[in-house]
Amino acid sequence: MPSSLGTALTVSVFGQSHSPAVGCVVEGLPAGMPVDQDALAAFVARRAPGNDPWGTPRREPDLPRIVSGLNVDGETCGAPLAVIIENTNTRSQDYSNLLDVPRPGHADFTAWAKWHGAQDVPGGGHFSGRLTGPLCAAGALALQWLATRGVSVRAHVAELAGIEDAPFSALDNSVEAREALAREMSALADGRRMPTLDVEAGQRMIDAVMAARAERDTVGGVVECACCGLPAGVGSPMFDGIENVMARALFGIPAVKGVEFGRGFAAARMRGTENNDPYEVRDGACVPRTNNAGGILGGITTGAPLLVRCAFKPISSVMVEQDSVDLASMEPARLKVHGRHDTTAVIRAVPVVEAVCALAVADALLAWPPQE
Ligand SMILES: Cc1cc2nc3c(=O)[nH]c(=O)nc-3n(C[C@H](O)[C@H](O)[C@H](O)COP(=O)(O)O)c2cc1C
């Protein structure tokens, strides 16, 4: 049962919510790459719940510790690079009622069906949002390598509880739109509490999350991510395309239920004449004038910004009583969830989406140019 990803750049994620630690093993980073450990820790810290009331009250330092893979100068040495993040604040007793009665919407039932009771239940076990900590650590390393190749990756909360942020500018692939996208991406870098482009929309999202929380309920939404600086020609046709690689990685993030590229499902309602991206010559290169394709055609990059959107379902651990089944007696049961939970995964998932996109793109780039 591997929790592993990648071909040229591989990541294995290990741990459970209440095990001594969670972590990852990263292989395939070029040797001799200086690793900025402060930047890595700062990136991992972005997914912490902070003091915001919509985040889980479970607070931990979440300090990533690199235990393998660096030389004395702090550069990658070619050996597998392992990072651990200790779990220091666990309350397993909060989950005792879930040992036999699964939460609707969580993986308690499917883990029981697969592992016949041997699964680690407390905190959601290996299905916990805590496993996104190591993903962020691995992604931070990929981002550091991508920066040396001129590739940047940024995400924002595009929609939360039905309230929409302004979209990234990259659907228009003009020089002005690309400059606007760069400005939007760097504006998000200031660590704002709600990572939206439209600050007012962000405030309305906060109000909607707080309203749901007051009703002991949860909300979902959409994270949009842009990757800039990729050359045209990266990727493969059919099964190993950039879309395939990214979708596989993004569906590894807990609570992701949909992934779309460029216009995505909206393209199904467009005509070819609207959806096609006409080409033009810019600085001697052939470039698409618009970017409905989200930077990918035939699984291969067009050179336009890569645009992907991920739909997150609402957190399943709601604080109202719901119907379930006692799996020991096979009798109907009512379940009240205890424990400490987020009201939404969407806000904390923004750096996670950046990390996972960075891992997928770095994997494709490390395998490029193709040998065939
Ligand atoms: C950043 C993040 C935080 C999460 N926090 C919680 C949480 O506090 N409580 C919860 O029940 N699920 C939480 N989840 C979602 C569950 O981990 C997820 O729903 C579960 O593993 C089942 O997987 P699935 O939703 O992909 O089917 C979180 C997910 C992410 C990405």
The ligand as a Gaussian input file, in Angstrom:
#p B3LYP/6-31G(d) Opt

LIG

0 1
 C       -5.411000      20.780000       4.948000
 C       -6.481000      19.758000       5.234000
 C       -7.062000      19.706000       6.496000
 C       -8.063000      18.779000       6.786000
 N       -8.622000      18.789000       8.028000
 C       -9.618000      17.896000       8.317000
 C      -10.233000      17.906000       9.611000
 O       -9.890000      18.704000      10.478000
 N      -11.201000      16.983000       9.841000
 C      -11.626000      16.089000       8.871000
 O      -12.519000      15.313000       9.135000
 N      -11.078000      16.081000       7.648000
 C      -10.072000      16.951000       7.346000
 N       -9.508000      16.945000       6.104000
 C      -10.055000      16.038000       5.058000
 C       -9.814000      14.554000       5.317000
 O       -8.463000      14.296000       5.528000
 C      -10.386000      13.744000       4.128000
 O      -11.705000      14.113000       3.875000
 C      -10.342000      12.255000       4.405000
 O       -9.010000      11.801000       4.408000
 C      -11.095000      11.401000       3.370000
 O      -10.505000      11.539000       2.110000
 P      -11.315000      12.094000       0.872000
 O      -12.112000      13.257000       1.389000
 O      -10.272000      12.525000      -0.118000
 O      -12.191000      10.995000       0.355000
 C       -8.496000      17.878000       5.783000
 C       -7.899000      17.923000       4.528000
 C       -6.908000      18.849000       4.232000
 C       -6.306000      18.913000       2.871000

